[in-house]
Structure formats: C-alpha cells, structure tokens
Amino acid sequence: MKFGSAFDMKQAKQLAEQHQPAPAAAAAAAPSASAGELVERAFAVLPETFRPEKASGWSAVVQFHLAGGEDWTVTVADGRASASRGRQGTATCVVAASLEDYAQILSGELKAEQAFVEGRVKPSNVGELMKFGSAFDLKRVAQELRQPAAEATSGGGLNRDLLGHVRAARSPEWVRPEHALAFARATQDENPAYAGEGAVAPPMFSVRLFKDVLFDLVSDPDLGADVLRLVHGEQDMEFLRPLRPWDLCALRVEVKAMERKSSGEVLRLEERLYAGGELAVRVGASMFIRGEGGGKKGAKAPAPAEAPRPAPVFEEQITVAPDQSLVYADASLDNNPIHTDAEVAKLAGFPGVILQGLCTMSFAAKTLVDRLGGGDPTRLARLAVRFSKPVLMGDVLTVSAWKLDATEAREVYGVAIVNQDGVEVIQNGRAELRV
C-alpha cells in the first residue's frame, strides 16, 4: 500500500503509452489476417494434408462449432477428406471452441493439447478428435498459413533457452481454510489438526496453490513440452514451516534442468512457496515427456541388487475410493482428463482413470503423520518419492516405512506403497520427521 501511494501509476501508464506505437502504426508494421480469414484458409488447405494411411477404415463427420465465426464440417469417407462451410451431415464428433482459439491452434500459436486440457476446445467424442489429429498433417496446415509461431512449436522438444527461467504466479494465493480442509478429506485424512482454532493446512496442500503457475509454465508453447505425453516422475517436498489459514503466498517455479533420453525428455523444476515473505515450501519435481514412438526399446541393464530392507515400523492399508480421483481433482485443481475421463485415460493406454500421483503421495504423508508424527503435521519436514506405477480406482494400497537414520533434529525413514498385487506404485521414498 505504501508502494501504491509512493508512485504515480497514472503517470507511469502515460509514459508507457508514449513508448508504444499507435494502433494504426502497429497494424501497419505487423499486418496479419483476421481469425476468420485464417480459419477459412486453413479449412481450404486441410483436405490436401489428409494422410489416408493413418486413417484406414475410418469414416467420420467432424463438425466445428466456432463461437464468433462460421461453422465448418470435415468429412472423411472412402480414403478421402473434404471440408465445407456450415454443419453438414450427421456428426460423429462435434468440436466446440471460440473462433479466436481455433485460429491460434491452426496457426501454431496455441497447442491443441493445451487448449483441450484447459477446456478451451471441447469435443463430444475424444477418440474421434484424436484420430482427426493423426489423420491430418496439422503442422503442414500451420506452415501453409505462414505463421512463424508454427515453426517455433512444431515438435522440436524442450526449449533449452528456458533453462534458468523463473515463472511467477500471476497473483498471490490465500490459504483458505475451507480449501485446506477439503484437501485433507479428499486424501482420506481426518486429522483434527486441520480444523478449528490453531489449525494448519495439510503438508501436501501447497500442491493446490502451485497448480496454476506450474501449468502456466509447463503448457507454455515456448517451453515445447507436450502436456498429453507428460507424466510426473518424482516429487521431493521440503516443509520448512507450516501453512496456516489466511497465509498469503507468493509462488515461483524455476526450470532447473533438461535431459534427452532415447524414450523422451526429462524436465526438472524447482517450486518455491513464500508465506509472509518467508520460504515455507520447496519442491523438486521431475517430469517425463514421452517420445512420439515411445523411444527405442532394447535390452535393459540389470537393476542393481537392492539391499535388504529393515523390518517396517508400520504397515497400513488404504482403499482407493471409486470416485477418489474426481474428489481429489476438485480439492487439488488437478483435473487432467486422464484422472477424470475414462475415455481419455483409455486412449492414453490405461484401463481406466488413474489416480493423481500427488494424491497417492498425500496418502503417504497422512500415514507418516499419524503413525510416526503423533498426529502433528508440523513434524513432517520432508517427503520425497518416485512414482513408479499408476493407481486405479478400487486399488488397495499398503503404505510401509522403515528406519534409515536419525540425528539430534530428525528421524529418517524409507517409504514405499504397494498395491494389492504387490507392485510398488511409489518407491525410493524418503521421509524426514522433526524430533
């Protein structure tokens, strides 16, 4: 508030406008087609990019309902494709979007998968839309439209120019008590420490606060990460001080490293949450972007023999509820379609919707606090895991921990979670609790 009174923001705005070209001059310097013209040109070119070898036996009528512009219909039959104005025939898929958004997708300025995950493109039949995406060469369409952005986002992989880039949240985030309590309940955590006088937020609650800035970075076309091929590999969270109701939090995400592998690329990020100006949570996250062909498969080197584990200090079972991923999606804002839409999950190669990895990790945090922390969430200082296998609704998970080390300040435990078939869904876990 002192800042706002100490600076003349109206004068700042006037000075900024003096250094900007007038609208007419800007238009003359960078002429561009209207959204409607771009869409019209794109649908004219689209049939020429049809790849019949990618659409064997596929017949479809895909209608595009574009708010703010004309509708279009693409018809595929007998190995041929055509595009026409208006809504023609009986649709096998209806795609709803705004004219502006669809123009950006066609020109390469907006990734189709990003628009889909954000809900800016809404298909009535996801399977048909994915077939559409493989049957037409949309990169060629973008090139035909002669938009430089098409080359910048045409599958070149992660952009190493962004190493060291720090993305700040667009606005601070409040720790709202009702959100913290909903998060606890969405992870089957009934700890009374999360409600009433002196309440704190669950240790893992910060993942909700990070969601927008994290997605803003990962889905940025300049980064070059295909969000539909991205899976969460590892998460290492340090809880430096508890979050409390009505803490005002500033959030930052930094691109720390990128690594190419035969099967895809690894993106490593550091997330930082400041509460009242004080660093409260630090996260190291590892994301894996699968290659288009899944990478070359060859003989794997034998895994090193694992040292025998000490006897567990506890084992506890948790049954994944039939609607667990939906409830967690509401509480965490992690509503990626593979967690909420069975059709999308199956197209991604899963038997059904899968549980968010951070929900599974939250089960571990809950159990550690209950069984080793005496019910005090502030004792959990660090939790690091590797997500090794997907979790399905109805799975019965067993959380276990074993003693690794101890210092004057902390007790250190190994952590794992296995499903009912004995398969580890979280491995290489490490937890540190304050003494």
N, C-alpha and C positions, 0 to 999 in steps of 0.2 A: 504494500500500500504506500510506503514511503517512496518506493521506486516510481509508482504511478504519479505521485504528486511532484516529484523532483524533475521529471522530464516532460516536455511539451509534446505529447504524442500527435496532436493535430499538426504541429509544425513538421514533425518527422514524416507524417504522411504526405504533406505538401512537398517536402524536399524529395521524397521517394518518387512521387509522380513526375517531378521535373526531370528526373533521370530516366524516365520510361518513354519510349516512343509513343506518339499519339496512336489511337486505334487504327486510323486510316493508314498511317505510315507503317505500322506493324503488319497490317494485312498486305500492303504493297511489297514489303520486304520478304514476307514468307507466305505466298499465295498457297491455298490448299482447297481441295474440293470439299463441298458440304458432306455431312454424314449421309444424306440421301443419295448423293451422286456416287459416293464411294460404294455404298451397298448395291446400287444399280449396276455399277461396273463389275463388282465382284461376282454377282449372280450371273452376269453375262459371260464371265470367264470360267466360272465354276465347272460347267459340263466338260470343258476342254481338259480339265485336270483329273477327270474321273479315271480311276485305276480298276478296271474290271477284274483283274487278277486278285484284287483284295476284297472283292465283293461277290465271289462265286455263290450263285443260288440265292442272292439277296434281292428282294423286291421291297420297295418302300415308297411311301408318300410322306415327306417331311415338310410340314408347314411351319413357317417362321412368322410369328405374330410380333411385329415390331412396333412398340408403342411410340407414337410420334412420327411414324412413317408408313410406307406401304408394306403390305404383307407379301410374302413370296412363298412359292411351293417348289420343292425339288423332288422330282420323280425318278426312281431307279427301277428299271424293268428290262429283262432280257439282255443284260450286259450293257445297257446304255443309260445315260442320265440326261435329264433336261431340267431347265429352270424356267418358271413363268411367274408373272405377277398374280397377286391375289391368292385366295385359298381354293386350291383345286383338288378334286377327288376326295377320297376318304382317308384321313390322316392315319398313318401308323405311329407317328410321333409329332407332337406339337411343341415347338420351342418358343418360349416367351422371353422377350428381352426388350430393352429400350433400343431405339434406333441408334443413339449415340454409342451405347456399349457395344452393340454388334458391329458397328463401323470400326471401332477400335480393335475388336477381335480380328476382323477380316484384314485390317491393315497391319496387324502385328504389334500394335501398341499395347494391347491387353491380352494376356494369356487366357485361352479358353478355359483351362482347368482352374485358373484363379477366379475367373468370373463365375464358374459353376460352384466352387466351394463357398464363395461369398454370397451366393443366391442371386446374382445379377443375371444369370441365364438359368431358366427353369424348364427342363424338358419333361414331357409327360411320360417318356419311355427312355430311361437312361441307356439301356442296351442299344437301342436304335441310334441314339446320338453318338455313342462310341463307335459303332460300325460306320456311321457317316464320317467321323473323323479320320478313320483309316482308309476309307474308300476314295476320298478326295485329297489331292495334294494342296493343302491349305497354305503351305509355305510358298508354293508357286503362285497362288492367288495373291498373297501379300506382295510378292515381288512384282507381279503384273501391275499392282496399284502404285508401284514405285515409291513406297514409303521407306525411308531409311531405317525406321524402327523395326521393320521386318527382318533386316539383316542382323540387327543387334540382338534379336530374341529368337533366332532360328536354330535353337538346339546346340549352341556352342558349348554348353556346360557352364559350370560356375565361373563367374567373372572374377578373376584374381585381382583386378583393380580395386575390389572392395575389401581386400584384406586390411584389417585395422579400422574399418568403418564402424562408427558408433551410431546406432539409431535410438533416438529418444522417443518416449511416448508422447503423443500429441497433447496430452493433458495429464495432470496428476490423477491418481486413483485413491479414493477413500476406502478404508477397510470398513465396510458396512456390516454391522453385527448380524443382520438377517442373512447376508450372503455367506458370512463365515459359518453360521450355524447350519445353513442349507448344505454347504460343502461337507461339513462333518457328517451330516445324516446321509449324504449321497455316497459316503465311503464306509457306511455301517459303523460310524463312530459316535457312541452316545456318551462320551466323556463329559461330565458336568462342568469341566473347566472352560467349556466353550460358550457358556451362557451365564447370565446373572452378573452380579457385582464382581468386579475384578477379572472379568472374562478375558481370555486371549483367543486368538484365531488358531485353528489347527496349523501345525508346522507347514504342511503342504499347501495351505490356502493361497500362498503367493502365486501359484501357477495360474490361478484365475486372473490375477492382476497383470501378469506378464502376457496374457493371451493376445491382446490387440497389437502391442508393439512387436511381439515375436512374429505374428502372422504378417504384419505390415512389412517386416524385413524379408522373411522367407519367401513371400509371394511377390516381392518387388521384381518386375521384369529385368531390371538392371543386374540383379544377382544371378539370374539364369537357373534357378532351382525349379524343377518340375514337381509341383506340390502333390500331384497324384501318384508320383513314383517315390515320394519321400516317406521314410519310416524313421521312427525315433529309436536310436541305438542305445545311448547311455545318458544317464542323468546323475549329476553329483551336486547335492544341495547342502550348503552350509547355512545354519540358522544362527546368526550372530546375536540377534536379540528378538524377543517375541513381538509379533504384531498384535496390536490391541484395537478394539473398536474405535473408529474415527481417527486412526492414524492417517495422515496424508502422505502418500507415497509417490516418489519420483522413480521412473524406471528407465533403464538403459540396456541395450543389447549390443554387444560388440562381436564382429566377425574376427575370430582368433586364428583359424587355420582352415585350409582346404587341401584335400588329398585325393588324387586319382587312383582308382583301383581297376582291375580288369572287369569287375562286375558293376562299377558305378563310381560315385564320388562321395567323399565324406566331408561334411561341413561341421566345423566345431565353433560353438558360440559361447560367450560368457554373458550371463544376465546378472544385472545388479539392481537391487531394490533399496532405495534410501527412504527411511521413515523419519520425518522431522530432521532431515539433513544428515542423518546417521545411517551408515551402511548396515542394513538389517538382514538381508538375504543375498547370498552369492551363489550362482548356479553355473556349472559347466555342463553344457548339453552337446551331444553328438548326434547329428542327423545323417542318414544314409540315403542317397538318391540313386535308385536302381537304374542301371543302364537299360537301353531300349530292348536289347536282346537278353537281358539278364546276366550279361557277362559271359566270358568263356569258362566252360566247366572242364576241369581237369582233375587229376588225382590230387587229393589234399594231403598235405603233410600230416603225419600222425600227430595228434594232440599230445602235448606233454603230459606225463602221468601226474595226476593231482594228488597232492599229499593227503593222507587220511585226515578227515575232519575230526575234531574233538566231539565228544557226545554233546548233543544240543542241550542248551539250558532250558529251552521250551520248544514245544510244537503246538500250533493252534490252527484249527480248520476254519475256513471262511467259505461259504457257498455263494457264488455269484448269482444275484437275483435275475429273474428273466428280463427285467427292464433296467438292469444296472447301468448299461451304457447310456441309456436315454436320460435317466435321473442324473447321472454324473455329467452328461453333456449340458443339462440345464444349469447345474451348480458351478461348473468349471468354465463354461462357454466353449468347450472343446467339442464342437458339433461337426467335425469332419464326417462326410457321408459314410465312410466305412464303419463308423461307430453307430450310425443312426438309420441307415438304409440298407436292407438286406440285399437288394438288387445290386447296388454299387459294390458292396462287400464281395458278392459272388463274382462280379466282373473283375475285381481286383485279385481273385484267386482264393478267397476264404469261403468256408462252408456257410457262413452267416456273419452277422455283425460281430465285430470283435471289441473287446473292452479296451478303453483307453489305457495305455501303459502307465500313465501317471495315476490312474485310479488304482491299479494293481500296486504301484509303489506306495500309494496312500494307505492301502491295507497293511503293508509292512510297517509304515510309520505308526499307525494306530496300535498295532500289536506290540511294537517295541516300547511305546509309551506305557501301555497297560501292564505289560509283563515285566519290563526291566526298569521303567522310569517311575514306578509307583503312582502312575496316573498323572504325573506332572509333565505336560508337553514342553515346558521350558528346558527340561533336561536333555532333550534331543538336540545335539549340536551339529550332527552331520549325518546324511544318509546318501549313499552312492550305490547305484545298481546298473546292471546291464539287462536290457530287455531282450530275451532270447527266443521266446515263442509266443504266439498270440493266445489270448484267453477268450473263451467263448462263454455266452450266457449259460448258466447252469453248471459250469465247472465247479469242482470242489477243490479249493486251494489249501495247501498246508504251508504255513509260514514257520520257519525254524531259524534259530540263531545259536551261535556257539561262541565261546570266549576266545578272543585272539590275544588281547594285550590289555594292560592297564597302566595308567600314570597317576600322579597325585591328583590330576584335574579331571581325567576322563577314563571311562571304560570303553574298550573297543571290541566289537563283535562282528563275526561273519554272518551274512544273512542270505537265505535262499527261499524261493517259493516254488513248490512243485504242484502239478495238477493231479487229478485222480488217477492218471496213468503213470505217474512217477516221472513225468517230463518237467524239467525245470523251465519255468516261464520267466523267472528272474534269477540271475546268477551273478557271481562275483560281487555280491552285496557286501557293503561295509557300513556299520553304524557306529557312531561315537556318542556316548552319553556323558553329560557332566556328572561328576560325583557329588 
